[in-house]
Amino acid sequence: MTRFVLGRIGFSTLVAVLLAFFTLPLLWLASAPLTTDPTYKVSVPDFTWENFQTILEHPYALPSLYNSLVLSVGTALLVVLLAALAAYALSRVHLPGRDVLLYVLLLLSSIITGTAAMVPLFQLAVDLQLIDSQFGLILILSGGLLPAAIFMLKDFMDATPKSYEESARVFGATPLQIVRHVVVPLVRPGLATIAVWSVANVWGNFLMPFLLLRDVEKQPAAVIMYTLYTEGGQANLRLLSTFGLLYSVPVVVMYLIVSKKYGFRFHGGIKR
């Protein structure tokens, strides 16, 4: 009995420590922008709006959030479109070594990350004249996300009943019509998962935009946030905390909207 009680106390203490570890930064992010002179400590804010006024007057703050939105949405649309077509083809066409190819692509995409591949990617962007091009950056980011997206989406495609497609073929539907009107409605939760995952990856990506976008007016918020430091390398907590809050809101709103619509409670490609 004593061992059980001590185990419960230890478990509760561990949970409390973990909750505090993740909660304190969020409390700081919520309170620091409303504090006149924020520090690294969590304190009761004095509810000033001066920090928001200052960040809104920053010449690149709001445009960088728009750039992040363009890059994230553009990459997500491209990844969802190409991954859906590729996953459907791999799910329905039985090729020799298909599964091995998928695992190899997933393994390589996990090992060769942006840091390891930045030199060849930069050289490729130079050769294709994609430096300082948001469209070029979207293509590069999409290429990095596609292997994992195809791997995840194939499971949803495998779970869709083939009898629906066969019925559509009887009525003369073309392969693209089958994908659009039969398969896509069944795997919409999977497509939503891929879209949210793509947006989250691109929204917080710093390295590739920092390397490929030279024009400050084209840089996303993850790069502009790097400039909110003094010349001595000290963080300007007033601007950094306020911009960090504005930077976090779109991702939270996106998650709440998608979670409310789909709930992420699905099995395979069919929501139950």
N, C-alpha and C positions, 0 to 999 in steps of 0.2 A: 504493500500500500504506500509506504514511504517513498519507494523508488518511483511509483507511478506519479505521486504528487510532485516530486522533484523533477521528473521528466516533463510534466505539464508546465511547471514554472519555467524550466529552461527553454522549452519550446515557445512559450508566450514571450519570454524575454528576447529571444532571437527574432521573433516576428516584430516586436516593438522596435528593436534596433534597426531592422531592415526598413520598416515603414518610416522611421525618422530619417534614415539615410536618403530615401527617395523623396520624402515630403519636404524637408528643409530647403533644398534648392528651389522647389516650386513655390514655397512660401516667400522666399527671397525674391524670386522673379515677379511675384504678384505685388509685393510691398515696396521694393526698391524704386520702381518708376514713380511712385506716389510720394516719395520722400525727397525733401529738399537737398539733403546732403547724405546720400546713401553710403553705407560701408558694406563690408563683407558679412556683417552680422544681420540676422533677421530681427527687425524691430517694428514697432507699431508706426505706420506711416502718418505723416501730417497732412496727407491728401492735397498735395499741390499738383497743378497741371502744367507747371512751368517746363518740366522735362519733356512732356509731349509736344509742347509748343516749340521747344528748341529742336527736337528731332524732326518735326514737320518742316521746319525752316532749313534743314540740312539739304543741300542741293541734290544729293544722290540717294537719300534714304528711301523715299517712296518710289522713285523710278527703279531702284534695285529690287524692290518687292515685286514690281510689275515684271521685271526681267526674269525673276525667279519663277513667276507664274507662267510666263511664256515658255521657258525652258522645261518646266515640269510638265505642263499640260501637253506641249508638243511631243516630248519624249514619251509620255504615257500613251498618247493616241497612236504613235508609230509602233510602240512595243506591243500594245494590245492588238492592233491590226495584224502585224506580221506574225506575232506569236499565235494568234487564233488560227490563221491560215496554215502555218507550219505544224502546229499541234494537231489540227484536224487531219492533215495529210499523213502525218506520222502515225496517227491513231488508226486510220482506215486502210492505209497501204502497208502491207507487210514486206519490208525490205530486209535483205540479209544483213545482219549486224546492226539493226535499227536501235535496239536497246543499248548495245555497247556504245554506239555513236552518241546517244543521248547522255549516257553517264560520262563519257569522255568530255563532251562539251561542258557539262556541268562542273566536272572536276577542273578543267582548264580555266573556266570563268571564275572559279573560287580561288585557284592558286595565283593566276595572273591577274592581280587586281590593278587598280589605277596607278598605284605607286610603282609596281613592277613594270608596267607597260607604258609609263609616261614618255620615255624616250622614243620608242618606235611610234607611238601615237602622235607625238609632237612632230616627228619627221614626216609621218604620213599626212598630217594636216598641212604642213608646209608644202609638200609636193602637190597636194590637191588644192592649194590656195584656200584653205579653210580657216586660216588664222584670222581672228577677230570677226568671226562669223557665227552668229547664234544658230543658224541652220546647220552649219558644220558641227558645232558642239552637240546639237540634238542628235545628229547621225552617230557621232562617236559614243555618246552616252547610251543611245539605243542599242548599239552593237554590243556594249558591255552587259546590258541587262537581258538581252534576248535569250541566251542559252538557258538561264535559270527560269525565265518566264515560260519558254516552250516546255521545259521539263515539268513545271508545276501545272500548266494548263492541259498537258496531255492526259493527266489523270482525270480531269473533268470531262474531256472528250471521250475517254474510254468508258466512262460511266453512263453516257447518253445511250438510250435504246436505239439500236440500228433499225428496228422495225418502223420507227417514225420516218426515217430516211427512205426506206424501201417503199413505204406508202406514198411518199412525195414523188418518187421516181415513177411509180405507176401512173400518176397524173401528169407526167411529162415535165417535172421540175428539173432544171439544170443544176449542176453541182454548186454553182454560186448561189442559186436560189435556195437550195437545200441548206447551205451554210447560213445564209442570211435569215431565212424564215423558220427553220427548224432547229438547227444546232445552236445558233446564238441565243435565242430565248431560253434554252435549257441550261446554258453555261454562263448566264449573266452573273451569278454570284462569283464564279471563277474569274470572269473578266473584270469585275469590280475589285476583286482581290489583287489582280495583277496591276490594275490602274493605280490603286492606293499604294501598293508596294513601289511602283515606278516613281510616282510623285514624291514619296517620302525619300527615296534614294537620291533623286535629283535635287530636291529642295535643300537637303543638307550637304550637297557635294561642294567641296571647296577646291580641290586640287585641279581638276580639269578646267573649270572656268577660269581659275587663276592663271593657268598656263596658256590657254588658247584665246582668251579675250583680253586684248590690250586696252581697248577703249573703255574708260571708266563708265561711260554712259550705257554700255552694254552689259556690264558686270552684274551678277545677281547679288542678293542680299548676303549670302554666305561670304562673299569676297569683300563687299563693302563693310561688313561688320569688322573685318580685320583692320580697317582704317580708323576705327573709333578708339584709338590708343594715342597717348601723348608721344612726343618725339623720344622720350626716355623709355618707352615701352610700357608705361603704366596705363592700366585700363581707366578710361573715363567712365566711371560707374553710372553716372547720371544718363549719359547717352547710350551706353552699352546695355544697361538693364531695360531702358525704355524700348530701344530698338529690338532687343531680344524678345520682349513681350509681344510687340507687333509682328515679329518674325514667326512666333510660335502659334499665333491665333489662327491663321489659315489652315495649318495642318490639323489642329484640333477640331476646327469646324468641319473640315472634310471628313475626318474620322467619324464625328458624331452623325453627319448626314448619311454616310454610307452604312454605318452600323445600325442606324434607325431603319434604313430601307431594307437591308439584307440581313442584318443581325449577325452575319458570319456564322449562322447555324445551318450548315448544309453538309451534305455527304456526297462526295463525288461531284457530278455535274448537275444534280437535281436537288433543288431546295426542298426540304421536308418541313 
